[in-house]
Amino acid sequence: MLSLWQSVTGAAQTSADYDGVEFWSHPERSGWLTKQGEYIKTWRRRWFILKQGKLFWFKDPVITRGSVPRGVIPVATCLTVKGAEDVIHKEFAFQLSTKSETMYFIADSDKEKEDWISSASSFRSFRFSELGSAWGG
């Protein structure tokens, strides 16, 4: 079922956004994070899964083949992945930034925050080093 905003704007996500990633099976990282809403800037607790360079989020932690993500972020397109406690004044906060937007998240502990930053950053470093090799860099 589409959200009201997706219905009005036609901004529905399709399975093409997942690039064939089987997010329901053996994620590289998963857990609860609090995420700021994209349109209404309230904070909501969501279940996140990082798999094959994509960060998916869901309302419920029980994920099956039939689950539909509430959203997906291709981590490789992020320019920065870093702490954001000083920006949003919330403990255990971090951000993912692309050239067009910055998304904020709050972990349950400093260790969880650092683990999420490390997981996302290591994927980005891995992908960019592959690109450098492919381009002779």
Secondary structure, DSSP 8 states (H G I E B T S, - for coil): ---HHHHHHT----GGGGTT--TTSS-SEEEEEEEE-SSS--EEEEEEEEETTEEEEESSS---TT---SEEEEGGG-SEEEE-HHHH--TTEEEEE-SS-EEEEE-SSHHHHHHHHHHHHHHHHHHHHHHHHHTT-
